[in-house]
Amino acid sequence: MATLLYQNTPSEYRNESTQKPPREAIAVRETSADHIIQNARNNIATVWQGDFHNAKQVLSAIKKRVQPKPKHETDPTTAFHKHRLAQSQTARLVNMLLVEIQADLQLNLPRAPNIQAALLDVYGEHNSEKFLLPLNQLLGFIGAHEWHKKGVAIAELDDKIHVPFGVFSPIRGEYLSLLMQAKQPENAQFAFDIGTGSGVLAALLAKRGIAKIIATDTNPRAAQCARENIARLGFSAQVSVIEQDLFPDDMADLIVCNPPWLPAKPTSAVETALYDPEHGMLHAFLRGAAAHLRENGRVWLILSDLAEHLGLRSKDDLPHWLDKYGWEIESSLKTTPQHNKAHDLRDPLAFARARETTYLFVLKKKVL
Ligand SMILES: C[S@@+](CC[C@H](N)C(=O)[O-])C[C@H]1O[C@@H](n2cnc3c(N)ncnc32)[C@H](O)[C@@H]1O
């Protein structure tokens, strides 16, 4: 848990990103965006003590001022790295406007909303100390809490999946239809869903009639979320969820995995679902899956080629890794993203997203 000097007293400071805490924080009743940015550039955070709605307006003004200007890069990898660097530099400045959360997880500011339920959703515990939190993250928690309650409609389930802050959401769910189309291995009774996130793939496997499924995730928030979704959907008799690195200590007829897609360093716990340095999980998965697969079993690997369009992986890498770890592709299904971001020309990575294809590879052990 990080601390920083606030009014000359060490105070608890929470930040979901991997940013270093500021040197110190000063209290102001209300002030301008420029003043907060100026302090931020000197590594000093500002704790807002005035009206909550005014704080939100100042935050919007800060965002406008520090937003990076879109630059056209011809090299895709440079575009990706520059985009992420600009995002983290912007986030660092934006996160310098703080609010003080009271011991009862409320804000003691004029016109502040009730934030207790949103914070309990994130921290899952009742905190006994006050702490400082970037206002921008608090607004993110409030938005995520609303989404958690509302849920994401999943056509393939004919139901909703509810996802709290910090868990990968199947909101851009084209890949889910691939899972429903893939041909199940004959007599498949037992499956694993490795890196289950919200539990959506485990739920779809249950819906497809697989009798027993074990879903794993290293993220405790994901394991909890998956458990809740599975129970709500009525699949608890078929699916058990465990907090576990990769595989359970067992063997299955079918192993499904949708690993993080991009080989890069995550900058927050939330990003660990998307970014994985050097494709570490993918390698570990491909290396270890054979020992957990029953005879005639199959692996369903869901993977997008976005990393290839960004120059983070070459076209030959995946076939080479599959070969190296003893897999052959029996068949594959593919889809293209339908979400707006793929066609948003303001997004500096739109050139790559527009060309992205997501695959479901059916893998079987190579006969030696
Ligand atoms: C792209 S998300 C997929 C989530 C979900 N299966 C889906 O398709 O919507 C990747 C998930 O893998 C999990 N993960 C990453 N490394 C892992 C590991 N070594 N073992 C288990 N889960 C892992 C992440 O926490 C995240 O929930």
The ligand as a Gaussian input file, in Angstrom:
#p B3LYP/6-31G(d) Opt

LIG

0 1
 C       -8.221000     -11.906000     -22.654000
 S       -8.754000     -12.302000     -21.036000
 C       -9.948000     -13.568000     -21.431000
 C      -11.082000     -13.674000     -20.448000
 C      -12.200000     -14.642000     -20.845000
 N      -11.712000     -15.994000     -21.011000
 C      -12.878000     -14.206000     -22.113000
 O      -12.635000     -14.832000     -23.150000
 O      -13.638000     -13.241000     -22.101000
 C       -7.370000     -13.222000     -20.389000
 C       -7.577000     -13.740000     -18.949000
 O       -6.449000     -14.570000     -18.621000
 C       -6.130000     -14.367000     -17.247000
 N       -4.745000     -14.837000     -17.034000
 C       -3.582000     -14.224000     -17.397000
 N       -2.540000     -14.989000     -17.058000
 C       -3.045000     -16.126000     -16.504000
 C       -2.472000     -17.331000     -15.976000
 N       -1.144000     -17.506000     -15.960000
 N       -3.298000     -18.298000     -15.482000
 C       -4.646000     -18.120000     -15.485000
 N       -5.236000     -16.995000     -15.964000
 C       -4.462000     -16.034000     -16.470000
 C       -6.356000     -12.870000     -17.043000
 O       -6.503000     -12.552000     -15.669000
 C       -7.641000     -12.660000     -17.876000
 O       -8.780000     -12.826000     -17.083000

